[in-house]
Amino acid sequence: MTNPYPESFLRLLQHVGPDARVLDVGSGGRVLPPQVTGLEYVPHPNNSVQADALALPFRDGWFDLVQCQAVLEHVTDPQLAVDEMTRVLRPGGWLYVEVAFMQPLHQAPHHYFNVTPFGLDHLCRHLTVVDRATLGTLEEQFDWIFREAGMTPEDRRIVARYTRRLDASIKPRQRASVASGVSITAIKPGAETDPRSP
């Protein structure tokens, strides 16, 4: 798999079980597990559905789990996308979202928004948040930025020695301020469910 699922989503997938209805918004041509419906805006060979995340073609409350990885920065209305994912999620169902925070411009010209940890909380304010996390290391983040800026591989290796040391000493609160991406795991209110994240 060229774009593997994050561990947090795989734990949720196991938690909801093999009979659950699962939606991957922005599946990107992944090879999908049997219970996962893959939705993508552009054609990909493994997609189940080609559609817009701002107008999901599913009825209310259909899915037990919805995952969205590296998509919200590429839609023109992130709030509408989250609202649509929430709409198709059953009460008591799970939502897992990852989004760019400090990432440089990518997939131009369709990179519209980066989202802070507080911004992701705001987008998911109508859900019960179970877990928040940061994504990526400073070494990866700076390498990406400097690669985009045209720095040579040798100069990037020099910078990496310093950022690797910084990664080892940075505190979680500091990391939340400079993370490459942020994620949230949440439950749609309205039905009893196990509030503990898997």
Secondary structure, DSSP 8 states (H G I E B T S, - for coil): --S---HHHHHHHHHH-TTS-EEEET-TT----TTEEEEESS--TT-SEE--TTS--S-TT-EEEEEEES-GGGSS-HHHHHHHHHHHEEEEEEEEEEEESS----STTS------HHHHHHHTTTSEEEEEEEES-HHHHHHHHHHHTT--HHHHHHHHHHHHHHHHH--HHHHHHH-SEEEEEEE-SSS----S--
